[in-house]
Amino acid sequence: MLATPADLEDFAYGFSFTEGIITHRRQIYGVDAKALFHANGQLQGIELHIELATEQFALLKAQRRNLTGRTGCGLCGAESLQQVFKQPKSATSPLVTVSSSAIDAALTGLKSQQPLQQLTGATHASAIADAQGQVVCVREDVGRHNALDKLVGSLLRQGYDFSTFWAQHWVLTTSRASYEMVQKVAMCGGQTLIALSAPTALAVNLAQEYGFLLVGFAKVGQCVVYSGALSETDARESC
């Protein structure tokens, strides 16, 4: 994977979870990052060695998927539609209701929590916000899928219980809302994705199938609701 070399242990956990390789953090026994260098001493890349439980390792082999991917790739290596469209977790608790004011608060709060973006102008961010719009966790990466995987991995490593977590939290992304982003959120039990850019048609279809709240073109003062409904009925839903 082409990924920003930061929060790599979060990435290992999050990618393994959203790809359906693991269902619990304890199914990863360890993650070892190994830097590789060219002959001239320049960094070539970083290998992540993930020690999986036996059952999860067998599952990974059975998938027969080449997991090599670019920063913007969501379908890389998938050999069948069954591998593309995964079965998400079912919600086991009431889900958070999101208001337009909470979206505004999260958008405002996120700006100060993107140091890589402020430095380079070249990264995406995925964030967790609560019902009031307070941003509680952010991860950045050059790839939008990677940023979301790192976010999920961070939550896993902190021990959050996804069966109750989504009653008070939702996901915000600075990228477009592709179907993979919707599916990754759904894989950990979430059912709300707010995106700064547009959703794809497949993302909208998938969100409607999941009963998902999907919002695009989010900026302070306006947004477009493509699936589900905000807790406040206002003009934004028909923007």
C-alpha positions as CSV (number, residue, x, y, z in Angstrom):
1,M,0.0,0.0,0.0
2,L,1.1,3.5,-0.7
3,A,0.5,5.2,2.7
4,T,1.9,8.0,4.7
5,P,4.4,6.5,7.1
6,A,2.7,7.5,10.3
7,D,0.3,5.7,12.7
8,L,1.2,2.5,10.9
9,E,0.1,0.2,13.8
10,D,-3.3,1.9,13.6
11,F,-3.3,1.2,9.9
12,A,-2.5,-2.5,10.4
13,Y,-5.3,-3.0,12.8
14,G,-7.8,-0.8,10.9
15,F,-7.1,-2.3,7.5
16,S,-7.3,-5.8,8.9
17,F,-10.7,-5.0,10.5
18,T,-12.4,-3.2,7.6
19,E,-11.3,-5.9,5.2
20,G,-12.9,-8.5,7.4
21,I,-9.6,-10.3,8.2
22,I,-10.2,-9.8,12.0
23,T,-13.3,-9.1,14.0
24,H,-11.5,-8.2,17.3
25,R,-8.2,-6.5,18.1
26,R,-7.0,-9.5,20.1
27,Q,-6.9,-11.5,16.9
28,I,-3.7,-9.6,16.1
29,Y,-0.9,-10.8,18.3
30,G,1.6,-8.1,17.2
31,V,2.7,-5.7,14.5
32,D,6.3,-5.1,13.6
33,A,7.4,-2.2,11.3
34,K,10.6,-2.8,9.4
35,A,12.3,0.0,7.5
36,L,13.9,-0.9,4.1
37,F,16.7,1.1,2.6
38,H,18.3,1.5,-0.8
39,A,22.0,0.9,-1.2
40,N,22.6,4.7,-1.0
41,G,21.0,4.8,2.4
42,Q,17.7,6.4,1.3
43,L,14.5,4.9,2.7
44,Q,12.8,2.6,0.3
45,G,9.7,1.8,2.3
46,I,8.4,0.2,5.4
47,E,7.2,-3.3,5.8
48,L,4.5,-4.2,8.3
49,H,4.6,-7.7,9.7
50,I,1.3,-8.6,11.3
51,E,1.1,-11.7,13.5
52,L,-2.5,-13.1,13.2
53,A,-4.4,-15.7,15.1
54,T,-4.4,-19.0,13.3
55,E,-8.0,-18.8,12.2
56,Q,-7.6,-15.3,10.8
57,F,-4.5,-16.3,8.9
58,A,-6.4,-19.2,7.3
59,L,-9.2,-16.8,6.4
60,L,-6.7,-14.4,4.8
61,K,-5.2,-17.2,2.7
62,A,-8.7,-18.4,1.7
63,Q,-9.6,-14.9,0.3
64,R,-6.8,-15.3,-2.3
65,R,-6.7,-11.5,-2.6
66,N,-3.6,-9.6,-3.8
67,L,-3.8,-6.7,-1.3
68,T,-1.3,-4.5,-3.2
69,G,-3.0,-1.2,-3.8
70,R,-2.4,2.5,-4.7
71,T,-3.5,5.4,-2.5
72,G,-6.8,5.8,-4.3
73,C,-7.5,2.2,-4.9
74,G,-10.5,0.4,-3.4
75,L,-10.9,-2.6,-5.6
76,C,-7.3,-3.6,-6.0
77,G,-6.8,-7.3,-5.9
78,A,-10.5,-8.3,-5.5
79,E,-11.2,-11.3,-7.5
80,S,-15.0,-11.5,-7.2
81,L,-18.0,-9.3,-6.3
82,Q,-18.3,-11.3,-3.0
83,Q,-14.9,-9.9,-2.0
84,V,-16.0,-6.4,-3.1
85,F,-19.3,-6.2,-1.3
86,K,-18.8,-7.4,2.3
87,Q,-21.5,-8.0,4.8
88,P,-21.3,-5.2,7.4
89,K,-22.0,-5.4,11.1
90,S,-25.6,-5.0,12.1
91,A,-26.3,-2.1,14.5
92,T,-26.9,-3.4,18.0
93,S,-27.7,-0.1,19.7
94,P,-29.5,3.1,18.8
95,L,-27.5,5.1,16.4
96,V,-26.4,8.7,16.8
97,T,-28.6,11.4,15.3
98,V,-26.6,14.1,13.5
99,S,-27.7,17.7,13.2
100,S,-26.6,20.4,10.8
101,S,-25.1,22.3,13.8
102,A,-23.1,19.3,14.8
103,I,-21.7,19.1,11.2
104,D,-20.8,22.7,11.4
105,A,-19.0,22.3,14.7
106,A,-17.1,19.2,13.5
107,L,-16.0,21.0,10.3
108,T,-14.7,23.9,12.3
109,G,-12.9,21.8,14.8
110,L,-11.3,19.5,12.3
111,K,-9.3,22.3,10.7
112,S,-6.9,22.7,13.6
113,Q,-6.4,19.0,13.9
114,Q,-4.8,18.3,10.5
115,P,-1.1,19.1,10.9
116,L,0.0,17.2,7.8
117,Q,-2.6,18.9,5.6
118,Q,-1.5,22.3,7.0
119,L,2.1,21.5,6.3
120,T,1.7,19.8,2.8
121,G,-1.7,20.5,1.5
122,A,-1.7,16.9,0.2
123,T,-3.4,14.7,2.7
124,H,-6.9,13.5,3.6
125,A,-8.3,13.2,7.1
126,S,-10.9,11.0,8.7
127,A,-12.3,12.0,12.0
128,I,-14.7,10.8,14.7
129,A,-17.1,13.4,16.1
130,D,-19.7,13.0,18.8
131,A,-23.4,14.0,18.7
132,Q,-22.5,17.6,19.5
133,G,-19.9,17.8,16.7
134,Q,-16.9,17.7,19.0
135,V,-14.0,16.0,17.1
136,V,-12.5,13.3,19.4
137,C,-10.1,11.5,17.1
138,V,-8.4,12.3,13.7
139,R,-6.1,10.4,11.4
140,E,-4.4,11.7,8.3
141,D,-3.0,10.0,5.2
142,V,-2.2,10.7,1.5
143,G,-4.9,8.1,0.7
144,R,-8.5,8.6,1.9
145,H,-9.0,4.8,2.5
146,N,-5.8,4.7,4.6
147,A,-6.9,7.6,6.7
148,L,-10.2,5.9,7.5
149,D,-8.4,2.6,8.2
150,K,-6.0,4.4,10.6
151,L,-9.0,6.0,12.3
152,V,-10.7,2.6,12.8
153,G,-7.4,1.0,14.0
154,S,-6.9,3.8,16.5
155,L,-10.4,3.1,18.0
156,L,-9.7,-0.6,18.1
157,R,-6.4,-0.2,19.9
158,Q,-8.0,2.1,22.4
159,G,-10.5,-0.7,23.2
160,Y,-13.7,1.0,22.2
161,D,-16.7,-1.3,22.0
162,F,-18.2,-0.8,18.5
163,S,-21.5,-2.4,19.7
164,T,-22.2,0.8,21.7
165,F,-19.8,3.4,20.3
166,W,-21.9,4.5,17.4
167,A,-24.8,5.5,19.6
168,Q,-22.9,8.7,20.2
169,H,-20.4,9.0,17.3
170,W,-20.1,9.4,13.6
171,V,-17.5,9.7,10.8
172,L,-16.3,12.8,8.9
173,T,-14.0,12.6,5.9
174,T,-12.3,15.3,3.9
175,S,-12.5,13.2,0.7
176,R,-15.3,12.2,-1.6
177,A,-17.6,9.5,-0.3
178,S,-16.8,6.4,-2.4
179,Y,-18.6,3.1,-1.8
180,E,-15.5,1.7,-0.1
181,M,-15.7,4.5,2.5
182,V,-19.3,3.7,3.2
183,Q,-18.5,0.0,3.5
184,K,-15.5,0.5,5.8
185,V,-17.7,2.5,8.2
186,A,-20.4,-0.1,8.0
187,M,-17.9,-2.9,8.7
188,C,-17.3,-1.5,12.2
189,G,-21.0,-0.9,12.9
190,G,-21.3,2.8,12.0
191,Q,-24.1,4.1,9.9
192,T,-23.2,7.8,9.3
193,L,-20.6,9.3,6.9
194,I,-20.3,13.0,6.3
195,A,-18.0,13.9,3.4
196,L,-16.6,17.3,2.2
197,S,-16.9,16.2,-1.4
198,A,-19.4,14.3,-3.5
199,P,-20.5,10.7,-3.1
200,T,-20.4,8.2,-6.0
201,A,-23.6,6.7,-7.3
202,L,-22.6,3.3,-5.9
203,A,-22.0,4.9,-2.5
204,V,-25.5,6.4,-2.5
205,N,-27.0,3.0,-3.5
206,L,-25.1,1.2,-0.8
207,A,-26.0,3.8,1.8
208,Q,-29.7,3.4,1.0
209,E,-29.4,-0.3,1.2
210,Y,-27.7,-0.1,4.6
211,G,-30.1,2.5,6.0
212,F,-27.1,4.8,6.2
213,L,-26.9,8.6,6.7
214,L,-24.8,9.8,3.9
215,V,-24.0,13.5,3.5
216,G,-21.9,15.1,0.8
217,F,-20.6,18.6,-0.1
218,A,-20.4,19.4,3.6
219,K,-19.2,22.9,4.5
220,V,-20.2,25.3,7.3
221,G,-23.7,26.5,6.5
222,Q,-24.6,23.9,3.9
223,C,-24.6,20.3,2.9
224,V,-26.5,17.8,0.7
225,V,-28.2,14.7,2.2
226,Y,-28.1,11.7,-0.1
227,S,-29.4,9.0,2.2
228,G,-31.1,9.1,5.5
229,A,-32.0,12.4,7.3
230,L,-30.5,14.9,9.6
231,S,-32.1,15.4,13.0
232,E,-33.0,18.9,12.1
233,T,-35.3,19.3,9.1
234,D,-34.1,22.4,7.3
235,A,-33.3,23.7,3.9
236,R,-30.0,21.9,3.7
237,E,-31.5,18.6,3.0
238,S,-32.7,19.8,-0.4
239,C,-29.6,22.0,-1.3
